[in-house]
């Protein structure tokens, strides 16, 4: 069975790589650029932002391949329907924002609606005895992670590489814990193939951006994978509700840290967290003197390490020979270091 998954990954990678290559070659004809060209951005907005189109095509490609391997009957359930609807809606909403420069409220409405649809179709965080608490946390999670991924997409290869580590961890968990015919495993493998092929064109100096059509798609995908794998993963030995929070914090440490840092700093300056700016953790690492490629490698490594910790805790809790909270403190320490750096590093005048 693993051979089947490897073959699927390889030809999906080739499929998405060829799509990205086509858009890069035909960029002048198919160039879609940010409508809001006056916004404060780290890099030029003159590059095509078509990455999300390939992401979405790869997602649909994965769904069709799953039906080919395992039959369409396994797709006829509410959770798969909700996943397709939400990811499609997120992609189209992001595309509209790229082309029309929609206000933050426009995105929030669709992100909130995404959370409602997921809950209605049976995809929600299930860690509390009270379902209303589960529903509220689910909506907060979906809205938060969709905005977080969108905000993290502020420098070449950052969102692409960090998201790849999360999907890689999810694939490992799904392969070990769920039947081989699980559709979310197929979706995660397809998503990883799309991201790795995009990374070839998104690595600094990038030839293409994912745009909001890509980051909103990716935010919705990671929100769903996060719920299915990391929030509602393998049951912990002491049934503690703190474990899922710890696992999610570790697996999503870079997106969570960046969003928290930017939000806190902007609120302290009495600014809106929802506008563009050069005050992200990535930017401040650059002010510290690190090259963009080094920043991408550093954040990829940090997220990969903590994803590995989260995977180990989920799959092998009986083999943990030290208190789990030690890893949590280590993750919090990394978060504090990145935040403190935003206070001490300044852009050159």
N, C-alpha and C positions, 0 to 999 in steps of 0.2 A: 504493500500500500504506500509506503514511503516513496517508492520509485514513481508512482503515479503523481504524488504531490510535487516531487522534484521536476518531473517533466512539465507539469502544469506551470510551475514557477518559471522555468526556462522559457517556454514559448510565450508566456504572458509578459515576461521581461522584454523579449524581442519585439513583441507586438507593441508595447508601450514605448519602447525606445525608438522604433520606427515612426510612431506617431509624433513623438517629441521632435525627432529629426525633421520630419516633414514640416512641422510648424516653424522650426527655426529657419529652414531653407526658404520657405515661402513667407517669411516674416513680413516682408514689405506689402504683400497682398492681403495677408490675414492678420495684420497687427491690430490687436485690441489693447489700448493703453488706458491707464487711469484717467478718468474724466477730470478728476481734481488734480490737475498738474501743478497747482500752486501750493499744494500741501507740503509741509516740511518733511522731507524724506531723507534717508541715509544715502541712497543711490539714485541715479537718473531714472526717470519714468519712461524713457524712450524705448525700453526693451519690451518685447511682446509678453503679455501676461496670460498665456494660454495653457499653462501647466494643468489647471483644473479640468480642462476639457478632456485631456488624456486620462486624468485620475478617474473622472466619471465614466469614460468609455471603458477603462480597465475594470471598474466595478461592475458594469453591466456585462462585460466579457466574462468575469468570474461567475456571475449568476448563471449565464448561459452554459458555461462549462460544467458547473455543478449539476445542472439539470441533465446534461448529456451523460455524465458519469453515474449519477445516482437517481435520475428520474425526476420529473417535474412535481410528482406528488409530494415530495419532501419540502417543496417550496410553498405549498398551499397551507400556510398557517399565519396567524395574526402577527407574530413577531417578525417574520420575514417581510410581510407586507408593510408593517410599520417602518422597518429599516429602509426599504426601498423608497417609501414615500418621503421620509425625513431626509435621507441623503440627497434625493432628487431636489427636494425643496431647498435645502441648504446650498446646493450647487447653483441653482437658478437665482436664488437670492443674492449670492455672491457675485454672479455674473451681472445682475442688474446693478449692483453697487459699483462694480468696475465701470460700467458703461454710463451710468446716470448720476453717480456720486450721491447716493441716497443718504439721508440723515441717520444718526445712530438709532433713533427710535424705530425706523423701518426694520433694521436688522434685529433689534430686540424683540419686536412682535413675532417675527418668524422663528427666532430662537426659542422664545417662550412657547409658541405653538408646537415646535418640534418636541419639547419636553412633554406637552400634553398628549400628543399623538403617541409617543413612545409608551407613556403610562397606560393609555387606553388600549394599546395593542400588547400589553403584558411585559414591556421592557422597562423595569424600574429598579432602583436600588432597594434591596430588601435586607436591611440590617436591624430595623427597629420592630418592636411588637405592634406599634401603632402605624398603620399604613399611611395615614395622613402625613406623618413625619417622613416616611419613606418617599412619598410623592413630592413633598416640598424640597427634600434634599436632591431628588432626581432633577427637578426643574432647575434648581440652583446649579447643579453639576452641569447639565446640558448647556445652559446659557453661559456659565462660567468658562467651560472648556472651549466652546466655540469662539468666544471672545479672546480667550487666552492664546489659542493657536493663531488667530488672526493678528493679535498684537505681537506675537513672537516672530512673525514673518517680517522682520525689519532689517535683515542682513543676509547676504548670500549664504545659502545652504544650511542655515540654522534650523528652521522649522522642518526642512526635509530630513536632515540627519537625526534630529532628536525624535521626530515622529517614527522614524524607521526603527529606533531602538525599542519603542513602546510596542510596535506591531511585532517585532521579533520576539519579545518576551511573551506576548499574547499567543503567538503561533506555537511556541514551545509548550505553554500551559494547555492550550486547546488540544494539541496533539497527544499529550500525556493523559488528560483527564476526560476527554469527550470521545464519542464514537468517531471513527475515521470519516464517516460521511457527514460530519457537522458542517453546515453551510457557512457558519461564521469563521471556521478555519479556512475555507476557500476564499472568503471575502478578505480575511487578513493577509493571506498569501498573495492574493491579487493586489491588495493595497501596498504591500511591501515591494512587490515587483515594480509597480508604478512609481513608487518613491525612489527606488534605487536607480531606475532608468532616468528619472528626472534629475537626480543628483549629478549625473554626468554633465548636464547642461546648466545646472544651477550652482555648481561649485565655483567659487571665486577664481577668476572673474566670470560671472554668469552670462549666459547667452539668453536666458529666459527666466521669467518669474512665474510663480503660480497664481498670483493675483488673489483677489478676494474669492473668485470662483473656485480657486484651489484651496485656500485656507478655510473657507466656510465648509466646503465638502469634507476636508480633512478633520476639521473640528467636530463635525457631526459623526464621522466614522469613529474617531477616537473616543468620543463621548459614549457611543454605543458599545464599542469594544471594552471601554473602561467599566461600564456597568456589567456586562456579561462575564468579563474575565477577572477584573481586579476587585470590584466592589462585591460581586456575588460569586467570588471564586470558591475554592475548596474550603469547607468549613474548618474553622480554627479549633484547636483542642479545648480551649477554655471558653469558647463561645463568646468571647469578648467583642463588643461593638467597636472597640478601639483599634483592633487589628485591621479592619478594612480601611480606616482612615490612614493608618500608618503605611499600609501597602500602596494605596493610591498616591499618597504624598511622595513615596519613594519612586514609584513608576513614572510620575509626572512632575518630578522635582523641578526641572528647568522651566516648563511652562508656568507652573504654579509660582515659582520664585520670581520670574520676570513680571508676571501680571501683578502679583502682590507688591513688588517693589515699585513699579510704575504707578500703581493706584495710590499707594501710601504717599509717595513723594509728590505726586501732583495734587492730591488733596491737601497736603501740608502747605503747598504753594497756592492753594485756592484756585486750582485749575481743573478742568474737566479731564477725567481719565480716558475719555473716548476720542481724543484728538491725537493726530500724529505728532511725533516729536523725536528728538535725538537724546532721550534720557533713559533708554532701556539698559538692562544689565549688559547686553552685547555692546552697546555704544560706549559704556563706561570702561569696559575691558579694552576697547580700542583706544580710549583716552589714556589708559594706563600704558599704552605702547605696544599692545599685542596686534599682530597682523590678523586680518579677517579670516584667513585660513586656519591660523592658530586658534582663534576664538571658536570656530566651528568644530575643530578637533577636540578642544577642551570641553565644550558643552556636550558634545556627543559622548565623550568618555565618561563624564560625570553622570549623565542620564543612563548610559549603558550599565555602569557599575551598580547604580541603585535599582535599575530594572532587574538586574541579575539577583540582587538581594531579595526583591519582592517575589520573584519567581521561586527562589529557594524556599522562602517562608511559606508560600502557598503549597508547593509540591512536597516539601520534605520537613514539615514542622517537627516531626519526631527526632530529626537529626540535628536540630539546633542546640548547640551546646553552650550558648551564652544568651543572656536576656535580650529579647528583641528590641527593647527600648534603647539599647545601646546604639543600634543602627539608626533608630529614629533620631537620637541626639546628634549622631554624625551627620545625618541629612539636614537637620536644623542648623547645625554649625556651618555647613556649606551654604545654606540659604542666607544666613546672617553675614557670612563673608562677602557674598555677592552683593548684598544690600549695602554693607558698609563701604564697599568700593564705590558705590554710586555717590557716597558722601565725600569721599576723599579725592576721587579722580575728576578732573575738569577738562573740558575741551580747550584746545589751544586757541588763544585769541587771534 
